[in-house]
Amino acid sequence: MAVIELTTDSFESTIKDNDFVIIDFWATWCGPCQNFAPIYKEVSERYPDIVFAKVDTEEEVELARHFQIRSIPTLMIFREQIIIYSQPGMLPESQFEELIQKAKDLDMKEVKDAVDKEQS
């Protein structure tokens, strides 16, 4: 699956309609973002069951502000509409693959139970 560009208009439906979404918050002027882009694209091609998306923080200021993106690149992972990971910084390919595997291996029932407990 190709990497998709997310906008304010498409963000919510993308998260709601897909169980596993990885988002790269980036900007054209950002050197580390440009270095990470080919890694992100290459890894995305190995996981057709995951939606890989990008948010251009210069174009989608509202989204960047909503998620309090202060440093780019920032990776954010959603599983079943829950943010399970959000960290700034470029990852080497091997660490990115490891992160994806850990995210896949999460027991989402446990995560949801923990979220429910925290909210009550």
C-alpha positions in Angstrom: 0.0 0.0 0.0 1.3 3.5 -0.8 1.9 6.0 1.8 -1.0 8.4 2.0 -1.1 12.1 2.8 -3.4 13.0 5.6 -5.3 16.2 5.9 -7.6 17.6 8.5 -10.5 16.4 6.4 -9.3 12.8 6.0 -7.7 12.3 9.4 -10.7 11.2 11.4 -12.1 8.8 8.8 -8.6 7.2 8.3 -8.2 6.5 12.0 -11.8 5.3 12.4 -11.8 3.1 9.3 -8.5 1.3 10.0 -7.3 -0.7 13.0 -3.6 0.1 12.5 -2.3 3.5 11.4 1.3 4.8 11.5 1.7 8.6 10.9 4.8 10.5 10.1 4.6 14.2 11.0 7.1 16.0 8.8 8.0 19.1 6.8 9.8 19.7 3.5 12.5 21.9 5.2 13.4 19.2 7.8 16.6 17.4 7.0 15.9 14.4 9.3 12.4 14.2 7.8 13.9 13.9 4.3 16.4 11.3 5.5 13.6 9.2 7.1 11.2 9.4 4.1 12.8 6.6 2.1 13.0 4.4 5.1 9.3 5.0 5.9 8.3 4.3 2.3 10.3 1.1 2.1 9.1 -0.3 5.4 5.5 0.6 4.5 5.7 -1.6 1.4 6.3 -4.6 3.7 3.1 -4.2 5.7 0.1 -4.1 3.4 -2.2 -4.6 6.5 -1.1 -1.3 8.1 -2.0 2.2 6.8 1.1 4.4 6.6 0.3 8.1 6.4 2.2 11.4 6.4 1.1 14.8 7.7 2.9 17.8 6.4 3.0 20.1 9.4 3.4 23.2 7.3 0.2 22.4 5.3 -1.8 20.9 8.2 -1.0 23.3 11.0 -4.3 22.5 12.8 -3.4 18.7 13.0 0.1 19.5 14.2 -1.3 21.8 16.8 -4.0 19.4 17.9 -1.3 16.7 18.5 1.1 19.2 20.0 3.8 18.3 17.5 6.8 20.4 18.6 9.6 18.4 17.0 9.8 16.6 13.6 9.8 14.0 12.4 7.4 12.6 14.9 6.0 9.1 14.6 2.6 8.3 16.0 0.9 4.9 16.0 -2.8 4.3 16.4 -4.2 0.9 17.1 -8.0 0.6 17.2 -8.3 4.4 17.5 -5.9 4.6 20.5 -2.6 6.3 20.3 -0.1 3.7 21.5 3.1 5.5 20.5 4.1 9.1 19.9 7.8 10.1 19.8 9.8 12.6 17.9 13.0 11.6 16.1 14.1 9.6 13.1 14.5 5.9 13.5 16.9 3.6 11.7 15.1 1.0 9.6 15.8 -1.9 12.1 14.4 0.1 15.0 11.3 1.1 13.0 10.7 -2.5 12.1 11.1 -3.5 15.8 8.7 -0.8 16.9 6.1 -2.0 14.4 6.4 -5.6 15.6 6.0 -4.5 19.2 2.9 -2.5 18.2 1.5 -5.5 16.4 2.1 -7.7 19.4 0.3 -5.5 21.9 -2.8 -7.0 23.5 -5.3 -4.4 22.6 -7.8 -5.7 25.2 -5.3 -5.0 27.9 -4.6 -1.5 26.4 -8.4 -0.7 26.3 -8.9 -2.0 29.9 -6.0 0.2 31.0 -7.5 3.3 29.2 -10.9 2.6 30.7 -9.5 2.3 34.2 -7.5 5.5 33.8 -10.6 7.4 32.5 -12.8 6.2 35.4 
